[in-house]
């Protein structure tokens, strides 16, 4: 019996892009991801072995050594970006472009008081 592998097996474009960004930074000083970069425990554990640490709350920022924070593929709220910027960390935004588009639409609708 043979195994047929789908052409599209593996990570989607946004996830692959995010994972690649973290691997490119791993080992370059203090590297953190805000939330797990993707919902894949094996990848997250491999990145941790390479020195990448996951943080899950902006309150953790004050206890960290300065470095780079990579925003996960699913994005984060604006207040998280603001907290990171105020804390003096370098930010690499690995949010999927399709997710960013949705965030922008929601923000525009919210400004116009459109109920979603």
N, C-alpha and C positions, 0 to 999 in steps of 0.2 A: 504494500500500500504506500503510495506517495503522499507527500505533504505539499499542499499548494499554499503559498504565502501571498496574501493580497498585496497589490502594488502600493497600497496606502497604509501598510502596517507600520506601527511605530508612533512617534509623537506627532501631533499636529504642528503646523508652522510656528504658531506662537509659543508653544511649549519648547520646541527644539531651539528656537531663538533665545529664550530665557535661560535654558540649561547651558547652552553654549556660552552665554555671557558670564555665567557663574564660573564655569570651568576655566574660562580665559582669565578670570581674576584670582582664582584659588592660588594661594601661595604668595600673593602680592600684598603682604602686610595683613592687617586685620580686615577680614571680609565677613560680612553678615548678610543674611537674607531676611527681609521682613516677612515673616511667615514662611512656611516651606515653599521653595521656589515653584514646585509642582506637587500634585497629589500622587507621589510615587515614593514610597518609603525607601526602596533600594537606592534610588538616585540621591535622595536626601542623606542617607547614611554614607554613601560614597563621598559626597561633598564634605560631610563632617570629617571623614578620614583625611581629607585634603586641607582641613583647617577652617572650613566655612562653618560659621555658627548661625543657627536660626534664632531670631528674636521674634516675639509675638506681640509685644506691647510697647508703645512709645515710652512708657514709664521705665523701661529697661535701658534707655539711651544714656541716662546720666551715669550708669555704672560701667559703661563700656569704654575701652580704649578707642580713641579716634581711628577711623578707617573708612571703609567703603560699605555702604548699605545698598544692596540690590533689591529693588522692588519686585515682588513675585509676579508670575505671569498673569494672575487674576487681578492684579492691581490692589491699591489701598485707597482709603478715604483721603480727602484733601487735608484734613487735620493731621494725618500721619505725615504727609509730605511736609507740612508746615513745621511739625515737631522735629523732623530730621534736619531740615534746613536750619532751624534755630540752634540745633545742637552742634553744628559744624562738621557733620559728616559729608563725605562725597556721596552723591546719589547716582546710581545707575538704574534707570527705569527699564525693567524688563517686562513691563506690562504688554500683553499681546495687543497689537494694533487694532484688532477687531474689538477687543474689550475696551480699549481707550475710546474708540468711536462711540460705543454705547454710553460710556461715562459722560462724554461731551454732550450727547443728545439729552441725557437725563438732567445734566446741569443746566442746559439751555431751557428745557421745559420747566424746571424748578424756578428759574429766574422769572419766567412768565406766569408763574403760579398755576401751571397746568398740573392737574392731579393725575398721577400715574398709577 
